Amino acid sequence: MGLSASHVLLVVVVGLLLFGGARIAEIGKGLGEGIRQLKKGLREADEPAEPAVAEPPRLRLAGTTPGAKKRRVVEIEVDDDEDLAEVVRRVRESRERAG
């Protein structure tokens, strides 16, 4: 007992009579969008999520010229509540030790 072309044609004709051509097109469009969303969700589930890494704030000291040649980089950790004068003092100490 198989599905022949006449059975498929009969189902299509009954569907057109019950729903009309416009409604069938809307149903097909909805099915297509649903399948696309499902495939997209499956692809995103397979990819590992990259953690968002916040870049630390940059500190520009007075007297430095943007675009000037830089010779060395001094890297220090700065707390959010740390005083700016203390940060500048620590940067200068790091430069003196490095230089």
Contacts in CASP RR format, 6 or more apart in sequence:
PFRMAT RR
TARGET T0000
AUTHOR 0000-0000-0000
METHOD contacts of the structure
MODEL  1
MGLSASHVLLVVVVGLLLFGGARIAEIGKGLGEGIRQLKKGLREADEPAE
PAVAEPPRLRLAGTTPGAKKRRVVEIEVDDDEDLAEVVRRVRESRERAG
15 24 0 8 1.000
16 24 0 8 1.000
19 27 0 8 1.000
56 78 0 8 1.000
57 78 0 8 1.000
59 78 0 8 1.000
59 87 0 8 1.000
59 91 0 8 1.000
60 66 0 8 1.000
61 88 0 8 1.000
61 91 0 8 1.000
72 98 0 8 1.000
72 99 0 8 1.000
74 91 0 8 1.000
74 94 0 8 1.000
74 95 0 8 1.000
74 98 0 8 1.000
76 87 0 8 1.000
76 90 0 8 1.000
76 91 0 8 1.000
76 94 0 8 1.000
78 87 0 8 1.000
END
